[in-house]
Amino acid sequence: MVSRDLGFKIPGAIAFCLVVVGYFFYREYQQKQPEIVRQNISNKNFSGIVDSTFTVHMNHELTTIIFKNKKTISGLQQQYHYMLKKTTV
């Protein structure tokens, strides 16, 4: 009679199931993530006198705004860079 060692098969099957379930949760999260980021950026309100703006091209064209009071807002889409009105005071 052949002895079957189920010691590695059961944990392996459980690990495989966890990986498959985790993949589907991760895939669903990845599909929702751009919408969540878009909502967070569109709900961001700020006001003040802009000291400078710059865009980091290596960081997916994200814009950083520096205000006169040295407060910074970063991670904005590049469209914000063009929407700001620059005036000299």
N, C-alpha and C positions, 0 to 999 in steps of 0.2 A: 504494500500500500504506500502511495506517495504522500508525503506530508507537504501541505501547502502553507507557506509562510505568508500570512495576511498582515504582518506587522508593518510593511511599507506600502502596501496597496491601499489600505483604508486611509491613512493620512495623506497619501498622494492624491487620492480621489477627492478628499475634502479640500486640499490645497487647490486643486484644479477648479473645483466649483467656486471657491472664494475668488480666484483670479478671474473667472468668467463673469461672476456677478459684479466684481469691482470694475471690470472693464466697461460694463454697461452703465454703471453709475458714473464713471469718469467720462464716458462719451456724452451722456446726457448733460453733465456739468459743463463740458467744453462747448456744447451747443448753446447753452444759456449764458455763458460768461460774456460774450461780446455785447449782448443786450444789457446785461447788468452794468457793464462798464459804460456803455452809451448813456444809460439813465443816470448814472452817477455824475458823469461829466455834464450832461444837459441840466442837471439840477444844481449845479455849482454856481453860486452867486458870489460876486466880489465887486468891490468898488474901491476907488482910491486913485491917487496920482501915480501913474506908471513911471518908474525910473528907467527901466530897460526891459527888453524882451529878447530872448534868443531861442533858437531851435537847434536841438541836438540831432543831427542827421543820422548818427550811428544808433540812436535810441528811437527808431521808427518815427522820426520827424516830430517828436513831441516838443511842445512849446513850454517854456518857463517864463513867468512874469515876475519881475522884481518891482515892488512898490517903493515909494519914497521913504516909508517907515520901515524899510528893510524886510517886510513880510514877503515871502515868496509863495507862489502857487506853481506847481510843476505837474507834468503829466497831462497837459491839455493837448488837444488835437491841433494840428498846424493851422486850421481855419481861424483859431483865436488870434494868432499872430497877425493875420491880415484884417481882422475885425476891429482891432484897437486903433483909436485915433491918437496920433502923436502930436502933441502941441509943445511949444517952447514956452517956459515960464520964466 
